[in-house]
Amino acid sequence: MNEQTKAIREQADRSPYREHAVPLYLTSSFIFDDAEQSRAIFAEEEQGNVYSRYSNPNTTEFINKVCAMEGAEAGLAFSSGMAAVFASFAALLKSGDHIVSCRAIFGSTHQLFTKLFPRWGITTTYVDAAAPETWEKAIQPNTRMIFLETPSNPGLELVDLEWLGKFKEKYPDIILNVDNCFATPYLQKPIQYGFDLVSHSATKYMDGQGRVLGGVVVGKQELIDELMFFIRHTGPSLAPFNAWVLSKSLETLGLRMDRHCSNALAVAEALEANSEVETVRYPFLPSHPQYELARKQMKAGGGVVTFVLKGGYDRAKRFLDALNMLCITSNLGDSRSIATHPASTTHSKLTEAERLQLGIQPGSIRISVGLEDVTDIIGDIEQALTNSKS
C-alpha cells in the first residue's frame, strides 16, 4: 500500500465490540490472563501490554503509522518533541562521547549541547550545513553521533542527505540522527539515504491543529531497543489520549502538507516582491541558495517561511503588533497561520553572535503558513508591513 493509505488503514486490533474508529485506551495498566502470562510478558518471551508508560494500543498505533511513513523498522513515542530528541542522545551516549552537529538547530537542542551534556562529559562540535568539507575535520576518534535538522529552524538551511549518507559509510559506528520535524515524513525520508534515527516533534505538523504535545523517534530496531530501555526507566511516555489525537491526525497529513506548501510558496513569492523586506528564505523559492538540493530531496518546500524586515527589532515588533489575523505564538505547524520573532523567543537564550551565525537577525520573522485562504494570509501580512512603517 501507498504510505498515505497505510497512515489511514493502520489501526490497533479491533476489540470484541467491533468498533470502526479506534477507541481511547485510558488505562494505566493491563490485566494478565494468568500468572504464567504475566511472567512470560515480563520476561519478554511473549509480547503484550503491561503498563502505559511502556506501551499502549493508542501509542503503538501512532508509532506504527510513523514507521510506515518513514520506512523505519521500529519506533517509540514520547511526551514531547524535546523529550524525543533528548532520549535519542541520552539513551545512546555516554561520558566521553562526542557529537558532530549542524550549527543550525533548535534553541533547546543547542542548550542540551552547550549547557547540559558538558556536565556529563559529552562534547559537541558544530559544523555548517552548507560547508560539507568541514564535517570530515570535525570527526574525532570518540565521535558517536552526527545530528542535524533539515530544513533548520528558523533559517531553513538544508543538509544534503544523500551526501551525508555516503559520508557515514566511512564511519559505520557513527549514528546518523536527524530531526525531520519541518519536512515531515510526507515531504522527506532520511532513512532511504542511510540514516539510523529520525525524530519529530509531533506537536507540530503531525498534530496540525495546536492541540497536544508529542514526540516520536523511529529508526533501526537495535537502536530503538536501547531507547526502549531508557523510556521504561525514565518515563517520558506519550499519553494515550495524545497518541489517539496524533494517530487520527496522521490520516490527513498529506492533504494538509500539500496546502501548507502551496500557501507557503505563495507567501514567500509575495514577500520577495515587497520592498519592505530585505531577504526571504523558503526552500522552493529559486532565490534560496540550496534550491536545487531542496528540489532533489524534498517533495515540496514545507510550511515555514522566514524573512528579514527592514528596520530591525523595532520594526519587527511593530509588524507583529499590526497583524490582525495571524497569531503571535512560538508554535508552528498549525492549521492557523502563526508569526514568531525567533531572536526574542525560541532562540532568545542564544547569544547575539550565535544567533547571527544562524542567520537570525533582529528583524527576522518566522511565518508558519496555515491552511487559510492564501489571499487572506498575504493580505494580513502586507497590511502589517504597510502599517508598521515608522
N, C-alpha and C positions, 0 to 999 in steps of 0.2 A: 504493500500500500504506500501511497504517497505520504510524506511526513505530515502534511496538513490533515489528511484523513486519519492518520494514526493519532494525532492530537485530539481528534474528535471521538474516535471509536475506542481508544484505550480507556478501560474502566476497571474499577475494583470488582471483584466477584459479586454477582448478584446474590442477594440474601433469599431466604425462603419466601419472603414477601413479594418477590418478582417485580421490584421497582424498576422503572425506566431510567430515572435520574439517580445517580449515586447518593445515598443518604449521608448525613453527617454522623461520624463515629465519635461522639463526645464522651469518651471513656478514658480514664487514666490507665486502667489495666484490663487484662483479658483472662477469661476462665479457661482452665485446662480440663480436658475430659477425665483425666485421672492422674494419679501421682507419677506414673511412668511417663506420660506425655510431658508433664512439667519438667521432669528430669532430662528427658531427651531434647527438649527445646533449649533448656539452659546449657546443655552440653553441646549444642549446635549440631546434633545428629538429625534433628528434624526442624524444618522451617515452620515458623509461626510467630504471631504477635505475642509479646509478653507485657510490654509497658509502653505507653505512648511517647515516652522520652526516647525510646529506641526505634519504634516503628508503629504505624497506624495505617489502616486501609486508605485513609484520605491522603496521607503524606506519600505512601507508596505509589498511589495512582499518579500524583503530581510528578514524582521523580521519574516514573516510567515514561511519562509523556515528554519530559525534557530530554531524557536519554534517547528516545526515538527521534526527536527533532535534531539533536546534536550528533547523533550517530555514536553514542557513548556506550560502554559496556555496563556501567553502573553509576549510581549517584546517591547523594544524601541531601536532605532538606534541612534548612537552618532557620532560626528565628528572625534573621535579618540578613541583608546583603553583606554587611561588615562582619557578622558572625561567620558567614560562609568564607569570606576572604581570609579572615584571621585563622580559621580552622585549617584552611589549605596550606598555611605556613606552619602553625603550631603543632599540627599532627605529624608533620614530616621532617621538621628541622630540629636540630639540637645545638647546644652550645659549641661554638667553634665553626659552625657552618656559615656560608657566605651566599648572599643573594645578588644577582645582577638584575637590575630593574630599569625599565624605561623611565626616564625622568618625568615624563608627563603622566602622572597618576592622580587619583582622587586624594583629597587632602587628608582624610583619615588614614588611608593606606600609607601616605608619607609619614604620618605621625607614628605608625607602627614601626616603620623602618628606622626612623631617626630618634625616637624617644623611648619606645618600649623594648624593642628587640636588643638594642645595645646592652640593656640591663641583664640580658640572658646570654650574652656572648655571641649574638648573631649579628653579623655586619652586612652592609649593603653598599654596592657601588652603582651609581646611576650612569646610564648611557642615553644617548639621544636617538629618538626614533628614526630621524632622517639621516643618521650617520652610522650605518651598519658596520663600517670599517672600525669603529671604536669598540664594538662589542667583543671582538677577539681579545683585545688588550685587557678587557675587564675581567676575563675569566681567570680564576685563581685555582690552585690545587684543591681548595676546600669549597669551591662553588658547588652548591647543591641544587639551586633552583634559578631559573630565569622567569621573571614576572613582567607582565605588560598589560596595558589597556589599549585596545584599538577598535574604534576611534577613542581618543583620550578625552577626559573630562577636565576642563571645558574647551581645550584648544583644538580638538578634533584632529590631532595628529594621528597618522597611521603607521603601523609596522607591517612590513612585507611578511605575511605569514608563510608563504612558500619558501622564501629565502631562509627564514628562521628555522623552519622545519628541517631544511637541508643542513643548516649550520649545526643543529643539535645532533645530527648523525655522527659528528666528530666527537661528541661528548655524550655517549649513551646513558651515563649515570646521572646526568643533569635533568631535572624535572622541568618541563615547559608548562607554565601556568599562565592562563590568560583570563582577564576579566572581559567578558563578551557582552556586558550589560547594554551598552549603547547600540550595538548592532542587532542583538537578539539572535537566536538560532535560525530565525526566518531569513535573515539577511546575510549571515556569515557563519561558516562552520569550521572553526580552527582544527578540530580533530582530524579532518580529512588531510590536513597538512602535516600531521605528525605530533600534535600537541597532546600532552598527557592529562592535563586538567583544564576544565573550563568552569569559571564561576560566574554567577549572576546575582545581582540584586533583583529578586523577583518583585520587589516593591514597585519597580519602575514599569516597563512595558509589559511584563508578564501579567501583572495585575491590570494595569491600564486605566484605572479609574481612581487611583489615590486612596484606596480603602484599607489595605492591610500591609503589614511588613512581612518580608520573607526573603530567603536566600536559598541558593542551590549550588552544589558542586557536582559535576559529572566528569567521568573520565575512565581511566584504566581500573580494572577490578582490583588489582593488588594495592593500588594507592587508596581507593575508596575503602578497602578493608581497614587500612590504617586510620583513615578518618572516622570509621565506624567505632573503633576503639576509643578515639578521642571523644566523640559525641556521647557515647554511652556513659562516660565517666565525668564529663564536664557539663552536659545538659543544655547546649544551645539549640534545642529542638524546636521545630516548627509546630505551632498549634494546629490541631486537626481542622478547626474552622478556617483558619487562614489557608491551609492546604486545599481545602474544598473550594474556596473562592478562587485561588490561583489556578487550580486544575480546570475549573469551568472557564476561566478567562483565556487559557491557552487555546481553547477551541476557536476563538476569534482573533488570535494573534496575527495571522497572516492578513486577514481583511483589514485590521486596524493599522498594521505597519504599512500596507500599501497607501492608505490615506495619509498617515503621518508623513511618509516620504514625499508624496506628491505635493502636499501642502508646504512642507519644509523647503523644497526646491523653489516653489513659487515665492515664498517669503524671502529666501536668500537672493533670488534674482531682483526682487523689488528693493531690498536693502542695498544691493550693489549699485543700483541705479539712483540711489538717494544721495544728494550732495552733503547731507549732514553726517554721513557715515564714512569713517576713514578706511576700514577694511572689513571684509566679510569672510568667514570660514564656513564652508559646507562641503563635504567630500565629493558630491556630484556636481559641484559648481566648477566649470572649466578653469577658473582662476585659482582653485585650490592647488598648492604646489605638488600634491600627490594624487591628483585627479585620475591619472591613468591607473595607478595602483588601486584606488578605490573602485574603479570600474572592473578591475581584474578579480578582486576578492570579495566584493560586496554585491548583492543583488540590487540594492538601491542605497541612497545616501543616509538613511536614518531620519530621525525626527528632531534633531537638535541643530540649531544654527547659532553661531557665536559671531558677534560683531563688535567693533570698537567705535564708540561715538566721539565725535569731535567735541572738545570741551572737558574731557577728563571726568573726575569723580563727581564734581558739582553738576555737570550736565547729566551724568548717569542717574543721579538722584532725582533731578527734575523730570527726566524721561520716565522713570518708574512711577513717580507720583502723578504723572499726566495720563497714565494708562487707564482706560475705562473698563475694558472687558478682560484683558489678560490679568491673571492673578500674580501677585508677588509672593513667591514662596521658594524654598530651596529644593523642592521635589522636582521630578521630571517624569516623562513617560505617561502623563495623564491624558485623558480624553479632552481636558480643558487646557488651553494654551497658558504657559507659565513664563514669567520673566524673572531672572535671577541676576544679581550683581555678585559674581564669584569673589572678587577681591575683599568684599566686606562680609561674606557669609561662608560659603562652602570651602573657600581656600584662605580664609582670614588668618588662620594660625600659621601660615607660611610667612616667611619674611618677605619684604618687598622685592628683594633681589631674587628670591626663589620664585615668586610669582612672575616676575618679568622673564625669567628663564623659561617659564612655561607659556609665555605669550599672554599672560593675564595682566592687562593694563588697568589703570584706574577707571578708564572709560569702557571697559569690556562688559558686555551684556550677553547672557546666555538665554536663548529662547527655546523652550521645549514646545514645539509646534503641535497643537492639539488637533482634534477632529472637527472643529467648527468649519463653517463655510470659509474658504480661504480668503474671500474678499472681505469678510468681517475681520479676520485676523490682521490682514495687511492694512485695512482701514484704521484699526485701532493703533497699530504701530506707527503708521505715517502721521496720524493726528498728534500722537505723543511726541514724535520727532519735531513736528512744527511748533507745538505749544511749549516745548522745553527749551526753545531758543532763549538766550539771555536778552 
